[in-house]
Amino acid sequence: MEDDVLDRARSGSADAFTALYRELAGPVAAYLRAKGVPDVEDVTSDVFVAVFTGIARFEGDAAGFRAWVFTIAHRRVVDTWRRAGRRPVSEPFEAHEDPRVVPSAEQEALERVGQTRVLELLGLLTESQREVLLLRILADLSLEEVAAVVGRPVGAVKSLQHRGLAALRRILAKEGVSP
């Protein structure tokens, strides 16, 4: 994402906002799926309505904007589970792909098995470790940006990431898989 696209979106350019949406909607939806949000499309829309209505007040660069969008997504996840009065249930997430490309049945089946396995492995981590890894990997946020999203110090985020990855390595090693 370019800073000039962000500046144009702040100024009200529909084309620039569309470019931001196209770049971030897939990763936001994947994050919401991985967090077990039941109506991903609806919540993704809510996130981008909040982004659209608040973008003029946003101050920062493109990297900060990405973190801001995922902060909104994180809050929508919390709101969703608070309203439902229950804990999230993991559902398979889909990677953001070109909608014009239709995968073969075999490719789709392999991807679903892989996604299911990733979610199983993430389910073995603590909620905090899982949250940090999802934001670092799916959202591609820096340690500082993840810290801002989850409201923890950078050192705590770094520690959660380290412990989460170490736990995954141990699990995979027990299964005879070299990480």
C-alpha positions as CSV (number, residue, x, y, z in Angstrom):
1,M,0.0,0.0,0.0
2,E,1.3,3.4,-0.9
3,D,1.1,6.5,1.2
4,D,-0.3,8.5,-1.7
5,V,-3.2,6.0,-2.1
6,L,-3.9,6.5,1.6
7,D,-3.7,10.3,1.3
8,R,-6.1,10.3,-1.7
9,A,-8.5,8.0,0.3
10,R,-8.4,10.5,3.2
11,S,-9.3,13.2,0.7
12,G,-12.4,11.3,-0.4
13,S,-11.2,9.5,-3.5
14,A,-13.5,6.5,-4.2
15,D,-10.8,4.9,-6.4
16,A,-8.2,5.1,-3.6
17,F,-10.6,3.7,-1.0
18,T,-11.5,0.9,-3.4
19,A,-7.8,0.1,-3.8
20,L,-7.4,0.0,0.0
21,Y,-10.4,-2.2,0.3
22,R,-9.1,-4.6,-2.3
23,E,-5.7,-4.9,-0.6
24,L,-7.0,-5.4,2.9
25,A,-10.5,-7.0,2.7
26,G,-9.0,-10.5,2.1
27,P,-6.6,-10.5,5.0
28,V,-9.3,-9.0,7.3
29,A,-11.8,-11.7,6.3
30,A,-9.1,-14.4,6.8
31,Y,-8.4,-13.0,10.3
32,L,-12.1,-12.9,11.1
33,R,-12.5,-16.5,9.9
34,A,-9.6,-17.7,11.9
35,K,-11.1,-16.0,15.0
36,G,-14.3,-18.0,14.3
37,V,-16.6,-15.1,13.5
38,P,-19.8,-16.7,12.2
39,D,-20.8,-14.0,9.6
40,V,-17.4,-13.0,8.1
41,E,-18.8,-11.1,5.2
42,D,-21.1,-9.0,7.4
43,V,-18.4,-8.2,10.0
44,T,-15.8,-7.4,7.2
45,S,-18.4,-4.9,5.8
46,D,-18.8,-3.4,9.3
47,V,-15.0,-3.1,9.6
48,F,-14.8,-1.2,6.3
49,V,-17.8,1.0,7.1
50,A,-15.9,2.1,10.2
51,V,-12.7,2.6,8.2
52,F,-14.6,4.6,5.6
53,T,-16.3,6.8,8.1
54,G,-13.1,7.3,10.2
55,I,-10.4,7.5,7.5
56,A,-10.4,11.4,7.4
57,R,-9.5,11.4,11.1
58,F,-6.7,8.8,10.7
59,E,-3.2,10.2,11.1
60,G,-0.3,8.1,10.1
61,D,1.4,6.3,7.2
62,A,0.4,3.2,5.3
63,A,1.8,0.8,7.9
64,G,0.0,2.5,10.7
65,F,-3.2,2.4,8.6
66,R,-2.9,-1.4,8.2
67,A,-2.6,-1.7,12.0
68,W,-5.5,0.7,12.5
69,V,-7.7,-1.5,10.2
70,F,-6.8,-4.6,12.1
71,T,-7.5,-2.8,15.4
72,I,-11.0,-2.2,14.2
73,A,-11.3,-5.8,13.1
74,H,-10.0,-7.0,16.5
75,R,-12.6,-4.8,18.2
76,R,-15.4,-6.2,16.0
77,V,-14.3,-9.7,16.9
78,V,-14.6,-8.8,20.6
79,D,-18.0,-7.2,20.0
80,T,-19.2,-10.2,18.1
81,W,-18.4,-12.6,20.9
82,R,-19.5,-10.3,23.6
83,R,-23.0,-10.0,21.9
84,A,-23.2,-13.7,21.5
85,G,-22.2,-14.3,25.1
86,R,-19.9,-17.2,24.2
87,R,-16.4,-18.0,23.3
88,P,-15.3,-18.2,19.6
89,V,-15.3,-21.5,17.7
90,S,-12.6,-21.8,15.1
91,E,-13.8,-22.2,11.5
92,P,-11.7,-22.8,8.5
93,F,-10.3,-19.6,6.9
94,E,-9.8,-19.0,3.3
95,A,-6.7,-17.3,1.9
96,H,-7.3,-14.1,-0.2
97,E,-7.1,-15.2,-3.8
98,D,-7.9,-13.7,-7.2
99,P,-11.7,-14.3,-7.5
100,R,-11.3,-14.9,-11.3
101,V,-9.2,-18.0,-10.7
102,V,-11.3,-21.1,-9.8
103,P,-9.2,-23.8,-8.0
104,S,-9.5,-27.4,-9.0
105,A,-11.4,-29.7,-6.7
106,E,-8.1,-31.4,-5.7
107,Q,-6.4,-28.1,-5.0
108,E,-9.4,-26.9,-2.9
109,A,-9.5,-30.2,-0.9
110,L,-5.8,-29.9,-0.1
111,E,-6.1,-26.3,0.9
112,R,-9.1,-27.1,3.2
113,V,-7.1,-30.0,4.8
114,G,-4.2,-27.6,5.3
115,Q,-6.4,-24.9,6.7
116,T,-8.1,-27.3,9.1
117,R,-4.7,-28.6,10.3
118,V,-3.4,-25.0,10.8
119,L,-6.6,-24.2,12.9
120,E,-6.1,-27.4,14.9
121,L,-2.6,-26.4,15.7
122,L,-3.5,-22.9,16.6
123,G,-6.3,-24.3,18.8
124,L,-3.6,-25.9,20.9
125,L,-2.1,-22.5,21.8
126,T,-3.3,-20.1,24.4
127,E,-5.8,-17.4,23.2
128,S,-3.1,-14.7,23.5
129,Q,-0.5,-16.7,21.6
130,R,-3.1,-17.5,18.9
131,E,-4.1,-13.8,18.6
132,V,-0.5,-12.6,18.3
133,L,0.4,-15.2,15.6
134,L,-2.7,-14.5,13.6
135,L,-2.0,-10.8,13.6
136,R,1.7,-11.3,12.8
137,I,1.1,-13.8,10.0
138,L,-2.4,-13.2,8.5
139,A,-2.4,-9.4,9.0
140,D,1.3,-9.1,8.4
141,L,1.7,-6.6,11.3
142,S,4.9,-5.7,13.0
143,L,5.5,-6.4,16.7
144,E,4.7,-2.8,17.5
145,E,1.5,-2.8,15.5
146,V,0.3,-6.1,17.1
147,A,1.1,-4.5,20.5
148,A,-1.1,-1.6,19.7
149,V,-4.0,-3.8,18.4
150,V,-4.0,-6.1,21.5
151,G,-3.1,-3.4,24.0
152,R,0.0,-5.1,25.4
153,P,3.7,-4.0,25.6
154,V,5.9,-5.0,22.7
155,G,8.0,-7.2,25.0
156,A,4.9,-9.2,25.9
157,V,3.9,-9.6,22.3
158,K,7.4,-10.8,21.4
159,S,7.3,-13.3,24.3
160,L,3.8,-14.6,23.2
161,Q,5.0,-15.0,19.7
162,H,8.2,-16.8,20.8
163,R,6.3,-19.1,23.2
164,G,3.6,-19.8,20.6
165,L,6.1,-20.7,17.9
166,A,8.1,-22.8,20.3
167,A,4.9,-24.7,21.3
168,L,4.1,-25.3,17.6
169,R,7.6,-26.6,17.0
170,R,7.3,-29.0,19.9
171,I,4.0,-30.3,18.7
172,L,5.2,-30.8,15.2
173,A,8.4,-32.5,16.5
174,K,6.3,-35.0,18.5
175,E,4.4,-35.8,15.3
176,G,7.7,-36.4,13.5
177,V,7.3,-33.3,11.3
178,S,10.3,-31.1,10.9
179,P,9.3,-27.5,11.3
